[in-house]
Amino acid sequence: MIKIPKRLSRFCGIVVLGVAAYQMPVAYAQNQAFTMLASDHSLDMDAMEYSKTYKVSFVEALRNLIIQLSSDDVVAHLQNKYKTRLAGMYAEHKPYYHLVVRLKGNARVLDTSFPIRNKTAVPFSEILDLPVEFQSGADYTLAELEKIRDAHLKEFAAIPGIQGTGIDERSGEVVLDIVEPKKTATANSSRFASPAPSFINLPIKINKLRSKLVNAAASVRASEIMSMRISPLLTSQLGGCTSGFNIKDKATGRLSYATTAAHCYDYNITLNDRKTVGDDKLGLIYVKEFHNASQDFQVMSVKPPLLQTILLPQFFAADNVAKPLTGRRTRASTVVGNTVCHYGKTTGYSCGTVKDKAYMPGLVGSILFKSCGPDGKTGKPAKPVVCSKTWVKVAGPKLDCFQGDSGGPVFIGNIAVGLLSKVSKNNSTWSSIIHKGKGWCGGNDGGTLPITGDDPGFLTYMSTDELYNAGYQLKY
């Protein structure tokens, strides 16, 4: 068991604030005391999770996360310098934190190391550097793998149980996520038993899932963060989601909005803190949604007499623990192997690892992966479109996700990464008492199956890039 380090225990219980002393972030109860993490402690929680996942000390975990958040210039440099040969790039955590760059062809490149300047607000006195290991000999570049995937979408869409397709930058293969229920699954990962003729000799592998990839909206419960009516006519039928980061219009910066997933519902929207006793019901008004190939978010304004000033540049990262938002991470600067965390209405706080930054969801029975955009379940006409290759896939042995987590923040430290969209979890039920921390969203299914091969569950998130592409910017 990992003990709470001194730097973490210093702030616990002493920065407890209530509405009388401080304004709470919108989307959470205004009568509930909470802890606001100062910027210099913004990575403490995430480092604790990292240390448990990779079995390293808290200090080493903190160091590795600081390097991750401060190495975007190095990543961009490597992507540009080796763009004609780049077959994959990923972060490796053992035996020490480093980047692995896979290159097509046999021409060798010597391993190197880059000095890293701490770009976070977290103080760290040790020298930071990022070792880079080059691996030559890959058969395909990332661009060539993308072309292979695009050329076979029709065949992929016809495979029974197909949920989506991605690129494994570690192995240099096109990945097909296919549902295989527990009763028939014998291993999490395998090759085609009888590949179609058009797939022979192609770099394709199957990742077997325990459940379908679904939008993560859910029925409301007592500890909801966000509830809304499915239709103005159905007064008793409710849906539940999680509020995301607060934003403002990019043109003027004057209008502020709350966010959640677009596949959530639009009517009688109210907000509560996940752990509040009572029902505060802060009101929001649906304004607009962006539900298409690459976007899944809606914007909401506060309901009078509430003022826009309650839409603060802060977010809840765990139950009754808030952080100030200080920046964002683009999809381009995200690397396979990076650690990210999320907070959701149903499962709370947990962390996982980026598995794919060019994921393409595609639900079973969809035509050419037309599983993005309106699905007809929110009262609007169904207008499905082919999903773009811009979604980010996350899994891990400690990652939890379930319906109700939709729209919630994905982050690392106090840096925004994206908004949660879809989940493929390992079971049809969730209990925070029984299942919490057992990898219900990748790497395990509550301890009943061994962790072998790829992850049997995962979540996908929409990058913060899409908020900016739609004309908004994060509040920070």
N, C-alpha and C positions, 0 to 999 in steps of 0.2 A: 504493500500500500504506500502511495506517495504522499508524503506530508506536505502541507501547505508551506511554501517557503516564506522567509521573513518578509521579503518585499511584498508578497501577496497579503500576509496577515496584517501588515501595517495599515492597509486601507479598509480592511473588512470591519464593518460596524462603526466606522468613524465618519464616513462621508454619507450619512443617511439623511435624506432630504424629503421634505413633504411640500405640498403645494404652497403652504404658507411661506416657506423659505425659498422656494424655487419652482419655476414653471415646469411641469412634466411634459415630455414629448407627447404630441397628440397620438391618439390610438391607444392610450392607456389611461387607467383610472386616475382621477385627480385627487383621490382621498387616500392613496396608498403610499406609504413611505417606501423609498427605494434607494439604492446605492448608485451614485454617479461616479464612474471610473474616470480619474484624471487621465489626460493623454499619455503621461509617462508610465501609466500602468495599463494601457490599452491592450497589450498583448499578454497580460498575465494569465487570464482564463484560457486563452488559446494555447499558450505554452504548456499549461498544465495538461490539456488534452493531448497535445503533441507528445509530451514526455511519457504519457501512459501508452499511447499508440506505438511509439518507436522505442520505448524502454530506454530512454536517455535521461540525464539529469535535467532539472528545470532550467539551469543556466544554459546548457547546450541547446535545449529546445528554444529558449528565448533567442539565442544567437542565430539559430537556423532560420527562425521566422523573420528576424530583422534582415538577414541576408536576402531572403525571399522577396521581401517588400522593397529592398533597396537595389535590386539587380536588374531592373528593367532596361537600363542602358546597355548592360552586357548582353542581355537576351536579344535586344534589337540589333546590336553590332554583329552577333553571331548569325542571326537570321539573314542579315544583309550580305555578310561576307561569304557565306556558304550557300546562298539561295539556289544555285544551280545544282548543288549536290545534296542538299539537306533531305535526309530520309527520316529524321525524327529528332526531337529534343525533349528531354525529361529530367526532372530532379530525382536524384537518388539519395536516400537517407541513411543508408548503411554501407560501409562501416563508418562513414562520415558524410556530411552533406556536400553534394557536388552536382554539377550538371553533366549529363551525358549527351553528346552530339553524335548522331549516327549519320554517316555520309555514304553516298553511292560511289562505287568504284573502289579500286584498290590503292589509290594514292594515299599514303599515310600523312597524318597531321600530328605533330607532337602535342602531348597534353600540356596544359598551361594553367595559370591561375590569375585571377583578376582581383586587384584590391577593391574593396567595397566601402563606400562612404555611407554611414548610417543616415538614411533619409527619414527615419521615423522620429517620433518625439520620445521614444523610450531610451533612456541613458544606458550606454553599454561601453565599458572602458577597454575591453579587449580588442585586439586588432581583428578586423573582419576581412576575409578573403573568400573568393568563390573558385574552387578548383574546377577545371573543365576537362573531362575525359573524351577523347575523340575515338570513335569506332568506325573504321572503314570497312568496305566490303558489302554494303547493303545492295540488294537487287533493284530496289525501286526508290525513287524520290517521293516525297509527300505529294507533289503535284501529279506524279504518275499514278499513285494510289488513288487519288481523287478521280482521275480519268477512268480508272478501272471501275470504281464504284458507280460513277455516272453512267457508264456504258451498260451496266447490268441491273439498273433499277427495276426494270420490268420483271426480270426473273426473281429478284429479291422480294418484290411486292407479292409475288405469287406463292412464296414459301409459307406453309401453314404455321401460324404462331409468330410471324415476324413482328417485331416491335420497333426496330430502328436499326440504323447502320452507322458505324463510325470507323475511325482509323486508329489502330494501335501503333503509336509512335515508338514503343519499346521493341516490338517484334517486326514491324514493317508489314502489317497485314490489314486487310479490310475486315472489320468485325460485324457479324450479324447477331443481333440480340433476338433470341427466340424463346418464347414461353415453353417451359417443360415442367408440368406440375411435379410436386414432391414425390408422388407415388411412382412416377416413372423415371425420375431423374436418378442417374447413378454417379454423375460427376458434373461439375459446374461448367467445364469447358471441353470441347471435342472438335474434331474435324468433321467434314461431311462424311457420313457413312457411305452414301452412294451419291457422289457429286453429279450434278447435271453436266452434260457434255460441255456446255459453254463455260463451266467453272473449273474444268480440269487444268491443272498446272497454274492456277491463279492463286495469289496469296490471300486466301480467305479462311477465316475460322469462325466457329459458332460459340457464342456466349449464352449459356442456358440460364434463363430467368425462372423465378418461382411464381411470378404473377405478372399480369399485363401492365404495361406502361399506361398510366391514367393521369388525367388532370387531378390536382390534389385538393380540390374543393371538397367539403364534407358537410354532414348535418351538424347543426349547432349543438353545443353542450354547455354545461354550467360555467366552465372556465374559458369560454371563447374569447378571442381577441376581436374578431369581426363577424358580425352576422348581418344577413341581408335577405330580403324576400326574393323568391324566384320569379314572382310575377306580382304586379299590383293587384291582381284579382285573387291570388292565393294567399290569404292572410296568415295561414297557419304553417305553410311550407317554407322552411328556412334553409339557407345554405350557410356554411361557415368557411372563412378564409383567414389569412393573416395580413396585416398591413405591412407595407414595405417602407422604403426610404421616402422622406419628404422631398419634394422637388419644387422648382419654380420655372416660369416660362423664360426661355433663353433670350428672347428678344428684348424684354424690358426688365426682367428680374423682379417685377412688382407683384405678380400673382403667384400665390403658393398653393400647392396641392398635396394631398396624401395619395398613396399608390397602393395597389394590390394587383393580382392577376386579372387579366381581361376575362378569363373563363369563369370568374366569380360573378355573383349576381349584382343587380343594379338598384334594387328598390329598398327603401326603409333601412338604410345602412346605419348600423350603430357599432360602437367600439367599446371594448372593456379591456382592462388589464387581465392577463391570463390567470393571475393569482389573487385578484381582488375578491373580497367578501362583499357581496351585494351586486347591484346592477347599475352602472353609471350611465351607460348608453349615450356617449358623446356622438352627436349626429353628423353624418357626412352626406353630401349630395353628389350623385353620379354626374360627371361632366362629359367624359369622352373615353373611348377605349381604342386600343391599338392591338388588333387581333389578326395576325397575318403570318406569313411564312417565317419571319424572324422575330416577331414581337408578340408578347402576351402580357399586357399591362393596361390598367385603366387608371384614370385620374379622377379625384374627388375633391370638392371644396368643402370647407366647414359649413355647417348649417347654422344660420343666425339663431340666437344672438351671439354665438361663438365668433371669435375674431381670428383672422389669419395668423395673428401673432402666436397662436398656440402651436402652429406648425413649425417646430424647432428643428435645427440641424443636429438632431440626436436620434438614437434608436435604441430599443431594448435588445440586448445581446443575450440575455438569460432572464429567468424569472426575477423581476424586481432589481435588475442590474442594467443600467443604461450606460451608453458611451456617446461622447461627442463624435460626430462624423467629421473627418478632416481631409478626405480625399477619396479617389476611386482608382480602381485597377481596370485597365482595358483588356479586351480579349487577346489582343496582339501581345501584350506583355505577360499574359498568363502562360505558364508552362505546365505540361503534363507532369504530375507528381507534386505540384503545389498543394499546400494545405489550405482549405477554406472551411468556414463554419457557417451554420445557419440557425435561425430561431423561428419556431413555428408554433401555432396555436395548439396543435395536438401533441407534438413530441418535445417541445421546448428546445434546448440548446444542445448541439452536437457538431462534430467536425468530421471531415473526410478528405479524400485525396482526388484531385482532378485526374480523370482517366482519359478524357477526350475533349478537345476544345473546338472540334469541327463535327459535332454529332448531328445526325439527321434522324429525328423521330419519325416513325412510320408504323401506325397501328395495324394490327391484323385486319384484313379485309379492306384496307384502304387501297385506293387506286393510285399507283405511282406515289405512294407515301403522302397522299393528301390527308394528313392528320393534324394540320395546323389550321388556325383560324376558327371562326364560329362553328360549333358542332350541333347547333339547334337546341341545346339543352338549357340555355338561358332565356328562352322565349324569343330569341331572334332567329331569322332564317339561317339554316345551315349553309355555309359557304366555305367548305374545306378547301385548302390549298396545299400544294406540295411544300413540305417543310424545307427551310434553307439549311445549309451546313454551318450554322452559326451558334448552335446550342452547345452548352458545356455540360459534360457528364461527370458526376461526382459519386464516389462510392468509398467504402472503408469499413473496417471491422468494428468501429465504434459509432458509425453514422446511423442516426435514426431519421426516418421520414414517414409520413402517413398523410392520408387525406385530411385537409384542414390546414396544412402547412403552406398551401398555395399563396404566392404573392409575398411571402415573408422575405426578410433580408438575408442575403448571402454575403459574407464579409470575412476579413481577417484583420484582427486588431480593430482600429477605427477607420478602416478603408473599405468602402463599398465595392462589391464584386458583381452582384446581380440580384435578381428576384427569382425565387423558386417557381417553377412552372409545373413539371410533371414528376411523378414518382413511380418506381417499380419496387414495391416492398415485398418482404418475404412471407407475409401472412395476411389474412383477411381481417384480422382483429388487432387491436392495440390496447395495451394496458401499461401505463407508466410505471406501475408497481412491478409487473412481471417482465416487461420487455425493455425498459429503458437501459441504454448503454450496451445492448447485446447485438448491435449491428443489424437492426431491422431494415436497413437501407443499403446493404452491401457487406459482404464478407462473412456473414453468419445468418442464421435464422433462428436465433434464440437458443443455440447450443444443441439443437437436435441433429444438425448435419455438420460434417467436417468442413473446414475452410480449405478448399482445394481449387486450383485453377483461378479463373476469373470470378468476379463478384456476382452473386445471384440477384442482387438488387442494386438500385441506384436512384439518384435524383438528377433532373436536368434543370439548369437555370438559364435565364435570359441575361446576357451581359448588360452592364450599365451603358455600354455603347448605344444600345437601342433607345434609351431615354433621350440621349443627346441627338440621335438621328431623327427623333420625332419632334424636336424643337424645345426640349426641356433641359434643365441642368439640376444636379443635386444641390440641396441646400447644405453648404458648409463654408 
